[in-house]
Amino acid sequence: MPADHAGEPEETREEARDLRKVARVVLLDPDDRILLLHGHEPGDPADDWWFTPGGGVEGDETREQAALRELAEETGITEVELGPVLWRRQCSFPFAGRRWDQDEWYYLARTTTTATRAAALTELERRSVVGARWWTCAELSRTHETVYPTRLAELLRVLLDEGAPAGPVTLETEIV
């Protein structure tokens, strides 16, 4: 048993084992716009939302490696300056006929590249990701569309006003 779970109740250790490790990217362009992907439930385009690029850690790769790989696969953007982990969050949501329980780390990244191209989407992503868009903080604050994490506009405003936090900020767990 890993030492970081020693002394915890059995259900806490069990939950930690079942969480999918995810690396997400808060990608900002030179104008401080954030890149979000537009996705929907496969088979139901009306059930849609916006989210940051990223995905699950594969094999023995680090979260940093996963963040860069996912960004390249989902956006075609490879020229980035990967920064620190801004936020961490646990979330649970239904998608594609199953429940996903995730431990997400959000990395700050900067790029001068604004053209996107889905370079290597998985079969599930091809059925559920329908585009990408650069958003200003003001646009995020005004939108009535669903965006994850749900407080992204507020989090982005703090990031732009105050800079990256000294260490990762733990966000509230989101269960959809």
C-alpha positions as CSV (number, residue, x, y, z in Angstrom):
1,M,0.0,0.0,0.0
2,P,1.4,3.5,-0.9
3,A,2.7,5.4,2.1
4,D,0.6,8.5,1.2
5,H,-2.6,6.6,2.1
6,A,-1.3,4.9,5.3
7,G,-3.6,5.5,8.2
8,E,-6.6,6.5,6.1
9,P,-10.0,4.8,6.3
10,E,-10.4,1.9,3.8
11,E,-13.0,3.8,1.8
12,T,-10.6,6.7,1.3
13,R,-7.8,4.4,0.1
14,E,-10.3,2.7,-2.2
15,E,-11.5,6.0,-3.7
16,A,-7.9,7.1,-4.3
17,R,-7.2,3.9,-6.3
18,D,-10.3,4.4,-8.5
19,L,-9.7,8.0,-9.5
20,R,-8.5,8.5,-13.1
21,K,-5.3,10.7,-13.1
22,V,-5.9,13.6,-15.5
23,A,-3.7,16.5,-16.7
24,R,-5.5,19.5,-18.1
25,V,-4.1,22.7,-19.7
26,V,-5.1,26.3,-19.1
27,L,-3.7,27.5,-22.4
28,L,-3.4,31.3,-22.8
29,D,-2.5,33.2,-25.9
30,P,-0.6,36.5,-26.0
31,D,-4.0,38.4,-25.5
32,D,-4.7,36.3,-22.3
33,R,-7.5,34.4,-24.0
34,I,-8.0,30.8,-22.9
35,L,-8.5,27.9,-25.3
36,L,-11.6,25.7,-24.6
37,L,-12.8,22.7,-26.5
38,H,-16.5,22.3,-27.3
39,G,-17.8,18.8,-26.5
40,H,-21.1,17.0,-26.2
41,E,-22.5,13.7,-25.2
42,P,-22.0,11.2,-28.0
43,G,-25.4,10.9,-29.8
44,D,-26.8,14.1,-28.2
45,P,-25.3,17.3,-29.5
46,A,-27.8,19.3,-27.4
47,D,-26.1,18.1,-24.2
48,D,-22.9,20.2,-24.6
49,W,-20.3,22.0,-22.7
50,W,-16.8,23.7,-22.9
51,F,-13.7,22.4,-21.2
52,T,-9.9,22.8,-21.1
53,P,-7.8,20.5,-23.2
54,G,-6.4,17.5,-21.5
55,G,-7.0,13.9,-20.5
56,G,-5.9,10.8,-18.8
57,V,-2.3,9.9,-17.9
58,E,-1.2,6.9,-20.0
59,G,1.3,4.2,-18.9
60,D,4.2,5.5,-17.0
61,E,4.1,9.1,-18.4
62,T,4.1,12.0,-15.9
63,R,1.2,14.4,-15.7
64,E,3.4,17.0,-17.4
65,Q,4.0,14.6,-20.3
66,A,0.3,13.8,-20.4
67,A,-0.7,17.5,-20.5
68,L,1.6,18.2,-23.5
69,R,0.6,15.0,-25.3
70,E,-3.1,15.7,-24.9
71,L,-2.7,19.3,-25.9
72,A,-0.9,18.2,-29.1
73,E,-3.5,15.5,-29.9
74,E,-6.6,17.7,-29.2
75,T,-5.4,21.0,-30.6
76,G,-2.3,20.4,-32.8
77,I,-0.5,23.0,-30.6
78,T,3.0,21.9,-29.6
79,E,4.9,25.2,-29.2
80,V,3.9,25.9,-25.5
81,E,5.6,27.0,-22.4
82,L,4.2,24.6,-19.7
83,G,4.0,26.3,-16.3
84,P,3.0,25.3,-12.8
85,V,0.0,23.4,-11.6
86,L,-2.6,26.1,-10.9
87,W,-5.5,24.0,-9.6
88,R,-6.4,20.5,-8.5
89,R,-9.9,19.1,-8.5
90,Q,-11.8,15.9,-8.1
91,C,-14.8,15.4,-10.2
92,S,-17.4,12.8,-11.2
93,F,-19.6,12.9,-14.2
94,P,-21.6,10.7,-16.6
95,F,-20.3,10.5,-20.1
96,A,-20.7,8.0,-23.0
97,G,-22.6,5.5,-20.9
98,R,-20.3,5.4,-17.8
99,R,-19.3,7.4,-14.8
100,W,-15.9,9.1,-14.8
101,D,-14.2,9.8,-11.5
102,Q,-11.2,11.9,-11.9
103,D,-8.3,13.7,-10.1
104,E,-7.5,16.6,-12.4
105,W,-4.4,18.8,-12.3
106,Y,-4.6,22.1,-14.3
107,Y,-1.3,23.3,-15.7
108,L,-0.7,26.9,-16.9
109,A,0.7,27.1,-20.4
110,R,1.4,29.9,-22.8
111,T,1.6,29.9,-26.6
112,T,1.8,32.3,-29.5
113,T,0.1,29.7,-31.8
114,T,-3.7,30.3,-32.1
115,A,-4.6,28.1,-35.0
116,T,-6.0,24.8,-33.8
117,R,-6.3,21.4,-35.5
118,A,-7.5,18.2,-33.9
119,A,-4.4,16.1,-34.7
120,A,-5.0,12.7,-33.1
121,L,-8.4,12.4,-31.5
122,T,-9.6,9.0,-30.1
123,E,-12.7,7.4,-31.5
124,L,-14.7,8.7,-28.6
125,E,-13.3,12.2,-29.0
126,R,-14.2,12.2,-32.7
127,R,-17.8,11.5,-31.7
128,S,-17.9,14.1,-29.0
129,V,-15.5,17.0,-29.6
130,V,-16.8,19.5,-32.1
131,G,-14.4,22.4,-32.0
132,A,-12.3,24.8,-30.1
133,R,-12.5,28.5,-29.3
134,W,-10.4,31.1,-27.7
135,W,-12.3,33.0,-24.9
136,T,-11.6,36.2,-23.2
137,C,-12.2,36.4,-19.5
138,A,-15.1,38.8,-20.1
139,E,-16.7,36.4,-22.6
140,L,-16.5,33.5,-20.1
141,S,-18.0,35.7,-17.4
142,R,-21.0,36.6,-19.6
143,T,-21.7,33.2,-21.2
144,H,-24.7,31.1,-20.3
145,E,-23.1,28.0,-21.8
146,T,-21.9,25.2,-19.5
147,V,-18.2,25.5,-18.8
148,Y,-16.0,23.2,-16.7
149,P,-14.7,23.7,-14.1
150,T,-17.8,25.7,-13.3
151,R,-15.9,28.6,-11.7
152,L,-13.5,29.0,-14.6
153,A,-14.3,32.6,-15.4
154,E,-13.6,33.6,-11.7
155,L,-10.5,31.4,-11.6
156,L,-9.1,32.9,-14.8
157,R,-9.8,36.5,-13.6
158,V,-7.8,35.8,-10.4
159,L,-5.0,34.2,-12.4
160,L,-4.8,37.2,-14.8
161,D,-5.0,39.7,-12.0
162,E,-2.7,38.1,-9.4
163,G,-0.6,35.6,-11.4
164,A,-0.1,31.9,-10.7
165,P,-0.6,30.9,-7.1
166,A,2.4,29.9,-5.0
167,G,1.1,26.3,-5.0
168,P,-1.8,24.4,-6.5
169,V,-5.2,25.6,-5.2
170,T,-7.6,22.7,-4.4
171,L,-11.0,23.4,-6.0
172,E,-14.3,22.1,-4.7
173,T,-15.2,18.6,-5.8
174,E,-17.7,18.7,-8.7
175,I,-20.2,15.9,-9.1
176,V,-22.5,16.1,-12.1
